[in-house]
Amino acid sequence: MIVQIEKLRYQYKKSSEPTIKDFSLKIEQGEIVAILGESGSGKSTVLRLIAGLETPKSGIISINGKTMVDHQTFTPPEKRGIGMVFQDYALFPHMTVEKNIKFGLRHMTRKKKKERLEEMLELVNLSDYQKRYPYELSGGQQQRIALARALAPAPSLLLFDEPFSNLDASLQVKIRDELKSILKQTKITSIFVTHDQEDATALADRIVYIEKGIVKSNHLRE
């Protein structure tokens, strides 16, 4: 089991009730899980708790056999071995594609960085774009570079926050298919949150429905 979440509870300071009330989830190696819910259901908060951007009031999060959070433990985000692709991609505008992808590879030798860069660019089919800047890329290309940057440090878990919301409908389907192919090829465990049933059905192995901070259903996609 690569991810184990037990009885997670979280409440924002100015909120009158918990955003996450009792969230539990187990994920196998290589599984793609969608957390599906309406706006305000708590799905993005779950992602932030897993990433370490928020601290739960109670509950346990374990990743790759290591406890990240419990009543006496809190592992900071940079030490969790997690990659994250944000809704707006969060690419550094002043950096080339090459520098964006290499950003998380600080502890590698120059040779290893170059090899990993080439591997990632080939994976997302953008080998000729390493000297471009984000503003010179289409939305779909920016999405793929954000994915390459997240994959480059070889995280044990990859998180996506509404990954297709900034793409137009025709591009959305194409990128969705490409993303699934890349995730299956790399066998990386992934969680993505979405409010779109079509995205969840097309991409995920399993869909977790969340409503008002509680898991309503959790089933394998047929």
N, C-alpha and C positions, 0 to 999 in steps of 0.2 A: 504494500500500500504506500503510494508516494505522498499522498496528502490525507491527513486525518484532522477533521475539525469537529469538536465536541462542545455542544451547549454554549455556543457563542452568544454573548449579550453585549449590547452597546447602546449608549444614550448620549446624544449631543447635549452640550451644556445648557443650551437655551430651550431644549425640547421638553415637553410635558410628559412624554412617554418614550420608552426605548424604541430606537429605529430597528435594531436587531434584538429579537426577543428570545429565541431558542433555536439557533442555527447549527445543524450538524451535517457533515458531508464526508464521505470517503471516496477517494479517487485512485484508480489503478494507474500503473506506469503506462504512458503513451495514450491515455484516454483524453478525448476532447469533450469537455463538459460546458454546456451553456446554462447560465443562470438567467432565467427569463422572468420579467416582471414589468409592471407599469412604472411610470415615473413616481418616485417616492416610496417604492416598495422595499427599498433597502439593498438592492442588488449591487450598486456601486460602493456602498459602505462595506459590504462583505469583501469586495475586492481590495479596498483600502486597508481593511483589517488583516487580510492575508499578506499584503505587501509590507505591512508594518508602518503604514502612514497614519494609522489610528491605533489606539490601545483599547482593547475590549474591557468592559467592566468585569466580566468573568468569562470562563471558557478556556479551551485548550486548542492550539494550532500546532500541528507537527508536520514537517516537510522533510521527506527523504530520511525518515527515522530520527530526526532531531526535533526536539521541542523548541518552537519559536516563541510561544506564549503560553504561560499558565499563571497560577496565582503568585508565583515568585520569579518568573522568567520573562524577560522581554528582549528579543534579539532585534537589533536595529535593521532597517531595510537593506542597507548595503551588505549585510552579512547573511542574508537569507537565501542567496543563490537563486533569485527570482528575476525574470525579465518582464518588462511591462511595455505594452504598446498603448499609448493614450489616444483618446478620441481625436485630438488635433495633431497627432503624430509626434509633436514636441521635438522636431528636428532643430538643430542649432542653425539659424539662418546664415551666420557668418562663417560656417564651416562647409567645406566640400563634402560630397557624399563619402569619400574616402575617410575624412577626418571624423565625420559623424559615426561611421561604423567602428572605427578604431578607438572611439572615446572610452569604451568600457574595457579595453584590453591593456590597461596600464602595466600589468605585471608580466607581460610577454616580451620576448626579445623582438628586435626589429624584424628579423627574418620570420618569426612565428606570426607576428602581426600581419605582415604582407601575405603570408600563406592563408591566414584566416580571412583576410579581406577578400582575396581572390575567390576563396571557397564560398563565402557569403554572397558575393556579387553574382557568381555563377548560379547559385541556388535560386536567387530571385530574378535571374535572367536580365541583369543590368550591368554586365561586365564593361560596357563601353561608357558608363556614366560616372566613373569614380571622380573625375575632376569637375563635375557639375555642382552647382549650388542648389539648395532646395527650391528656390524660386524659379529655377529653370526646368523643374520637373512637373509633370502632371500630378493630379491628386492620387491616381493609382500608383504611379512611380514612387511618390512620397510614402505611400502606405507600405510599399515593398521595402523601401530603404529603412523605414522605422522597424519593420520586422527583422531585417538583416542585422540592424544594430542591436536589437533585443536578443537575437539568437547567437550573436558573435561570442559572448563570454561562456557559451554552453550552459545556460541555466538549467536547473532541475525542473523548473516550473515556469510557464509563460502565461501572463495575464493580459487580457484585452478588455478595454473599456469602450463599449459601443464602437467597434472597429470600422463599421461601414457607414456610419451616419453622415459623414461628410462627402460621400460619393454619390453621383447620380445613379439612377436605377439600372441602366445598362452596364455601367462600369462595376456596380455593386455585385452583380451576378458573376462577372468575370473574375474579379479580385477574390470573391468568396471561394470560388472553385480553385483558384491558384493557391490560396491560403491553406485550404484543406489538404491539397496535394503536398505542399511543403511540410506541413505539420506531420502528416503521415510518413513522409519520406525521412524526416529527422527523428520520428518516434518520440517527440517531446510532449510531455503532459501539459495540457492547456485548459485554462478556464476563461470563458469570455461572457461578459454580461451584455444583455440586449433586451430591448422591448419589442423586437421584431420576430414574430413566430417563424417567418420564412427563413431568416438568417439562422435561427436556432435549429430548425429542421434540416436545413441543407448542410450545415457545418458540424454539428455536434453528434457524438456517439450517444450522449445522454443529456436529457433536459431536466433541469431542476426549476420548478415553478416556485417563485417566492411572492408572498403577499403580506404587507404590513410586518415585515421582519420575520415571518414564519414560513418554513418550507411547506407548501401545500401538496406538492407531489414531486416524485423523483423517479423517472423511468427511462429505460433504454429506448432509443429511437428505433422504430420498426423499419 
